C-alpha cells in the first residue's frame, strides 16, 4: 500500500514537470516574459491642459493667470518628456479612423480668447513645436473690437486675429459660446431649472449660431464655460459640425482607436493650469511624466 502511494506521488510529480516543460517550450526564444502578457486594448491616453490668461506681471498670477516664464517651463517639460501636442484634426482622425498619433500625445487649450494668448503664448508654442486650441467667447470679441484698445493685459482676440490664427497652423479656434460665459441668468451654457427642453434648445442654438456667424463655420471644438454641460444640446453642436467637447473635469482621457467613435462627439476632460504651483508639481498632479 505504501509502495502504491509512493508511485502515485511520483506519477503526479512527473505529470507536473511535463506540463511545465510544455509551457516553456511554447514560448519563443527571448520572449519568456510574454507568458503572463495580454493583448493591450486598442486606444491611447491623451491628457489635456486648460490655460487661460498669460501675463508678464507676476503680481497678476492666480488660479487662471500664469506668466510667460511658467508657460515656457511647461512647454519645455512636455518636450523633454517626449510629449507632442496634437491638433483637433489629428485627434478626430484617430477617433474616427485610428489614424496614427505620436507616442505621447497631449491636447493643449486656452479658454476665453485673451489677446495675450497671441502676444505671449503663440511665440512659445512655435518655439517648442507645439499646437493648441484657443476657445473664444464671441461677446468678448465684439466688446474688444468696439473698445479698439489691443492691450494684452485686458483685450480679447478679434475676428481678424482669429482668422489669422486659423491659417497659422499652431492655434486652432474653438467656440466658448457667444454670450453664455456667465453665472448670472444661467450657469454657463447649461439648461435652467424649470426651463423646457424646447426653450433651452432654442436659446442654446441661437447662441451657437451667433458665434458661427461671427467666426464662420468649419470649427470642431466647443468648450463649455465652467465645464457645466447640458447634454440636451449635444445634437445642436453635432449638427453644426462640432465634434470635440471640452469640460473642466480634471481627469485623463482614453480614446479608442478602433473607429467606434466615428462621427460621435469626443468629450475631453482637462486639467486647469493654475499659476500658483510650479511645473513639476502641476504636471505630476496630472499624471504627466
C-alpha positions as CSV (number, residue, x, y, z in Angstrom):
1,X,0.0,0.0,0.0
2,X,2.8,2.3,0.9
3,X,4.5,1.4,-2.4
4,X,1.4,2.3,-4.4
5,X,1.2,5.7,-2.6
6,X,4.8,6.5,-3.5
7,X,4.2,5.5,-7.1
8,X,1.1,7.8,-7.2
9,X,3.1,10.8,-5.8
10,X,5.9,10.1,-8.3
11,X,3.4,10.0,-11.1
12,X,1.9,13.3,-10.1
13,X,5.3,15.0,-9.9
14,X,6.3,13.7,-13.4
15,X,3.0,15.0,-14.8
16,X,3.5,18.4,-13.4
17,X,7.1,18.6,-14.8
18,X,5.9,17.5,-18.2
19,X,3.2,20.2,-18.3
20,X,5.6,22.9,-17.1
21,X,8.1,21.8,-19.8
22,X,5.5,22.0,-22.5
23,X,4.6,25.6,-21.4
24,X,8.2,26.7,-21.6
25,X,8.7,25.1,-25.0
26,X,5.7,27.0,-26.3
27,X,7.4,30.4,-25.6
28,X,9.5,31.8,-28.4
29,X,13.2,32.2,-27.5
30,X,14.0,35.5,-26.0
31,X,10.3,36.2,-25.1
32,X,9.9,34.3,-21.9
33,X,8.3,37.3,-20.3
34,X,5.3,37.0,-22.6
35,X,3.8,34.1,-20.6
36,X,1.8,36.5,-18.4
37,X,1.2,39.2,-21.1
38,X,-2.2,40.0,-22.6
39,X,-3.1,41.9,-25.7
40,X,-3.4,45.6,-24.8
41,X,-6.7,47.4,-25.5
42,X,-6.5,49.4,-28.7
43,X,-6.5,53.0,-27.7
44,X,-4.4,55.9,-26.4
45,X,-4.2,58.1,-23.4
46,X,-4.5,61.9,-24.2
47,X,-4.1,64.2,-21.2
48,X,-5.5,67.7,-21.9
49,X,-4.4,71.0,-20.3
50,X,-6.5,74.2,-19.9
51,X,-4.8,77.5,-19.8
52,X,-6.4,80.9,-19.6
53,X,-4.6,84.3,-19.4
54,X,-0.9,84.7,-19.8
55,X,0.5,87.9,-18.3
56,X,4.0,89.2,-17.7
57,X,3.2,90.9,-14.3
58,X,3.8,88.2,-11.7
59,X,1.5,90.0,-9.3
60,X,-1.4,89.1,-11.5
61,X,-0.6,85.4,-11.3
62,X,-3.5,83.4,-9.9
63,X,-5.9,80.4,-10.5
64,X,-6.4,81.4,-14.1
65,X,-3.4,83.5,-14.9
66,X,0.2,82.4,-15.5
67,X,3.4,84.1,-16.6
68,X,5.1,83.5,-19.9
69,X,8.0,82.1,-18.0
70,X,5.8,79.5,-16.3
71,X,4.2,78.6,-19.7
72,X,7.7,78.2,-21.2
73,X,8.6,76.0,-18.3
74,X,5.6,73.8,-19.0
75,X,6.3,73.5,-22.7
76,X,10.0,72.7,-22.1
77,X,8.9,70.0,-19.6
78,X,6.5,68.4,-22.1
79,X,9.1,68.5,-24.9
80,X,11.8,67.0,-22.7
81,X,9.4,64.2,-21.6
82,X,8.6,63.4,-25.3
83,X,5.1,64.7,-25.5
84,X,3.7,66.1,-28.8
85,X,0.8,68.5,-28.8
86,X,-1.9,67.4,-31.3
87,X,-4.5,69.4,-33.3
88,X,-8.3,68.8,-33.2
89,X,-7.9,67.3,-36.7
90,X,-5.4,64.8,-35.6
91,X,-7.5,63.8,-32.6
92,X,-10.6,63.3,-34.8
93,X,-8.6,61.3,-37.4
94,X,-7.6,58.9,-34.7
95,X,-11.0,58.7,-33.1
96,X,-12.7,58.1,-36.5
97,X,-10.2,56.1,-38.4
98,X,-7.5,55.0,-36.0
99,X,-5.0,57.3,-37.8
100,X,-1.5,57.3,-36.3
101,X,-0.8,59.6,-33.4
102,X,2.6,60.4,-31.8
103,X,3.7,58.1,-29.0
104,X,2.8,60.6,-26.2
105,X,0.1,62.9,-27.4
106,X,-1.2,65.9,-25.4
107,X,-4.0,68.3,-26.1
108,X,-3.3,72.0,-25.1
109,X,-6.1,74.5,-24.8
110,X,-6.6,78.2,-23.9
111,X,-10.0,79.4,-22.8
112,X,-11.8,82.8,-23.2
113,X,-9.8,84.2,-26.1
114,X,-7.4,86.6,-24.3
115,X,-5.3,88.6,-26.7
116,X,-2.3,87.8,-24.6
117,X,-2.5,84.2,-25.9
118,X,-1.3,85.6,-29.2
119,X,1.2,88.1,-27.6
120,X,2.9,85.7,-25.3
121,X,1.7,82.1,-25.8
122,X,1.9,81.9,-29.6
123,X,5.7,82.6,-29.9
124,X,6.4,80.0,-27.2
125,X,4.2,77.4,-28.8
126,X,6.0,78.0,-32.1
127,X,9.4,77.8,-30.5
128,X,8.7,74.4,-28.8
129,X,6.9,73.0,-31.8
130,X,3.5,72.7,-30.0
131,X,-0.1,73.2,-31.2
132,X,-3.0,74.4,-29.2
133,X,-6.7,75.4,-29.4
134,X,-7.9,78.9,-28.3
135,X,-11.6,78.8,-27.3
136,X,-13.1,82.3,-27.9
137,X,-16.2,83.8,-26.3
138,X,-17.9,85.8,-29.1
139,X,-19.3,88.6,-26.9
140,X,-15.8,89.3,-25.5
141,X,-14.5,89.7,-29.1
142,X,-17.3,92.1,-30.1
143,X,-16.7,94.2,-26.9
144,X,-13.0,94.3,-27.5
145,X,-13.4,95.3,-31.1
146,X,-15.6,98.2,-30.0
147,X,-13.0,99.4,-27.5
148,X,-10.3,99.0,-30.1
149,X,-7.5,99.0,-27.4
150,X,-5.3,96.0,-28.1
151,X,-3.7,95.9,-24.7
152,X,-2.7,92.2,-23.8
153,X,-3.5,93.0,-20.2
154,X,-7.2,93.0,-20.8
155,X,-8.1,92.9,-24.5
156,X,-9.6,89.9,-26.4
157,X,-8.9,88.3,-29.7
158,X,-10.7,90.0,-32.6
159,X,-12.2,88.4,-35.7
160,X,-9.2,89.4,-37.7
161,X,-6.9,87.8,-35.1
162,X,-9.0,84.6,-35.2
163,X,-8.8,84.4,-39.0
164,X,-5.0,84.8,-38.9
165,X,-4.7,82.1,-36.2
166,X,-6.8,79.7,-38.2
167,X,-4.4,79.9,-41.1
168,X,-1.2,79.9,-39.0
169,X,-1.1,76.1,-38.2
170,X,-0.4,76.5,-34.5
171,X,-3.6,77.7,-32.9
172,X,-6.9,76.3,-33.9
173,X,-10.0,78.3,-33.0
174,X,-12.8,76.8,-30.8
175,X,-16.2,78.0,-29.6
176,X,-16.6,79.1,-25.9
177,X,-20.2,80.3,-26.6
178,X,-21.2,83.6,-28.0
179,X,-22.6,85.1,-24.8
180,X,-23.2,82.3,-22.2
181,X,-19.9,82.7,-20.3
182,X,-21.7,83.9,-17.2
183,X,-23.2,82.7,-13.9
184,X,-25.9,85.4,-13.8
185,X,-29.1,84.4,-15.6
186,X,-28.0,80.8,-16.0
187,X,-24.9,78.6,-15.2
188,X,-22.9,79.0,-18.3
189,X,-24.4,77.1,-21.3
190,X,-26.5,74.8,-19.1
191,X,-30.2,74.4,-19.0
192,X,-32.0,76.3,-16.3
193,X,-34.2,74.6,-13.8
194,X,-37.8,74.8,-14.9
195,X,-36.8,75.6,-18.5
196,X,-38.4,73.3,-21.0
197,X,-36.1,71.4,-23.3
198,X,-37.6,73.2,-26.3
199,X,-36.9,76.6,-24.7
200,X,-33.4,75.6,-23.8
201,X,-32.5,74.2,-27.3
202,X,-33.8,77.4,-28.9
203,X,-31.6,79.6,-26.8
204,X,-28.6,77.3,-27.0
205,X,-28.9,77.0,-30.8
206,X,-29.3,80.8,-31.2
207,X,-26.2,81.5,-29.1
208,X,-24.2,78.9,-31.1
209,X,-25.4,80.2,-34.4
210,X,-24.4,83.7,-33.4
211,X,-20.9,82.5,-32.7
212,X,-20.7,80.8,-36.0
213,X,-22.0,83.9,-37.7
214,X,-19.1,85.8,-36.1
215,X,-16.3,83.4,-36.8
216,X,-17.5,81.3,-39.6
217,X,-18.2,77.6,-39.9
218,X,-15.9,74.6,-40.0
219,X,-14.8,74.7,-36.3
220,X,-14.9,71.5,-34.5
221,X,-14.1,72.3,-30.8
222,X,-16.7,73.5,-28.3
223,X,-15.7,74.4,-24.7
224,X,-18.4,74.6,-22.1
225,X,-17.9,77.6,-19.8
226,X,-17.1,76.4,-16.3
227,X,-17.4,72.9,-17.7
228,X,-21.2,72.9,-17.0
229,X,-22.8,70.8,-19.7
230,X,-26.4,70.0,-20.5
231,X,-26.4,67.0,-22.8
232,X,-29.7,68.0,-24.4
233,X,-27.7,70.4,-26.5
234,X,-25.3,67.8,-27.9
235,X,-27.4,67.3,-31.1
236,X,-27.3,71.1,-31.7
237,X,-23.5,71.0,-31.6
238,X,-23.2,67.9,-33.7
239,X,-25.5,69.3,-36.4
240,X,-23.2,72.4,-36.6
241,X,-20.0,70.4,-37.1
242,X,-18.7,70.5,-33.5
243,X,-17.1,67.2,-32.6
244,X,-14.8,67.8,-29.6
245,X,-16.5,68.8,-26.4
246,X,-14.2,70.2,-23.7
247,X,-15.1,70.0,-20.0
248,X,-13.4,71.3,-16.8
249,X,-13.4,67.9,-15.1
250,X,-9.8,67.3,-14.0
251,X,-9.0,63.8,-15.1
252,X,-7.3,62.0,-18.0
253,X,-8.7,60.8,-21.3
254,X,-8.6,57.5,-23.1
255,X,-9.6,57.3,-26.7
256,X,-10.3,54.0,-28.5
257,X,-8.6,53.8,-32.0
258,X,-10.9,51.2,-33.5
259,X,-13.2,53.6,-35.3
260,X,-16.0,53.1,-32.7
261,X,-16.2,56.9,-32.2
262,X,-16.6,57.8,-35.9
263,X,-19.0,60.7,-36.2
264,X,-19.6,60.7,-32.4
265,X,-18.8,63.6,-30.0
266,X,-15.4,63.2,-28.3
267,X,-15.6,64.5,-24.8
268,X,-12.2,65.7,-23.5
269,X,-11.6,66.4,-19.8
270,X,-9.0,69.0,-18.9
271,X,-6.6,69.9,-16.1
272,X,-6.8,73.6,-15.2
273,X,-3.3,75.2,-15.2
274,X,-3.2,77.4,-12.1
275,X,-0.3,79.8,-11.9
276,X,0.1,79.0,-8.2
277,X,2.3,75.9,-8.5
278,X,5.5,75.2,-10.4
279,X,5.7,73.0,-13.5
280,X,6.9,69.8,-11.8
281,X,4.2,69.8,-9.2
282,X,1.4,70.6,-11.7
283,X,2.5,68.0,-14.3
284,X,2.8,65.3,-11.7
285,X,-0.7,66.1,-10.4
286,X,-1.9,65.5,-13.9
287,X,-0.1,62.2,-14.3
288,X,2.2,63.7,-16.9
289,X,5.8,62.4,-16.5
